[in-house]
Every structure is written in structure tokens, then in C-alpha cells.
Amino acid sequence: MAIFRAQEVRQLTDTELQEQASKLRLELIQEYGKVSAGGAPENPGRIRELKRTIARIMTEETHRRNT
């Protein structure tokens, strides 16, 4: 799954935002599952990037709702 920057997030439609957010949340859960099972994630910085991208998407959704 690609990491989106703020400019890329703004270009997505509402349905695309929801789809990407659900995919990223699923991927984040899988990464947390690997860590909780005692394994090391392949890319430790991936969890942080996933959380930030989800936050970017949520921020854009809130912005659109209030505008």
C-alpha cells in the first residue's frame, strides 16, 4: 500500500478516501499483529507512516465535512 502525502490525499474523491483509509487500517492491524506475536516487522518505520497517512486522510475528511 502506498503512503499518501497531503497533496495526494486532497486529490482523492470521498469514496477513494474511505477505501484507502480502510485498506490502511487493515494493514496497520496486520503490522500490529506481527509485533504482538513476538516478531519484528520488516520495516519498523512502516507503522508510523501508516498512522500518519490515516491521520492525513481523516483530517481531509473532516475538512470536507466542515466546508
N, C-alpha and C positions, 0 to 999 in steps of 0.2 A: 504494500500500500504506500502511495506517495505521501510525502509530507507537503502540506499546502502552506504557502505564505499568505499574508493578509491580502495582498493584491489578487492572488488567485482565488481566494475564498470569496471576495467581493464579486467576482465574475460568474460564480455558480448561481444556478436558479435555486428556488426554495426547495424543490424536491431533491435536487442534487445535493444540497446541503444536508438534508435529513438522511439521505442514503449514505453519504460519506461519513457522517457522524456515527451512524450505526455500525458501519464497517470498522471504523477506527476504534470504537468502544469494544467491539468483539475482539479485535487484535490486541487491545490493551489487556483485556481479561485473559487472553491466552498467554501473554507475556507474564502477567502476574501469576498465572498457574504454573509456569515453568519455574519461577523464582520460589514459589511456596512449596514446590515439590522437591526443593533442595538443589535444583540445577542452576547453572549460571546462564543468563540469557546470552545469545550470540552477540548482541550489540547492547551493552548496558545503557547507552545513551538513548536507545530507541524508546524506552518507557517515557522518558522526559519529553521527547519530541512528540510522542503520541498525545500526551496530556496537554501539551501546548497547542497542538493543532486542534484538538477537540475544543479547547477554550476559545481559540480563534473563531471556530465555526459557531459556537454558542453565542459569542459576542456579536457576530454578524446577524444571527437570527434575532437577537434581542433588539439590535439596532433597526432592523427592518420592521419588526413588530411595532416599535415606538415611533416610527416615522410615517 
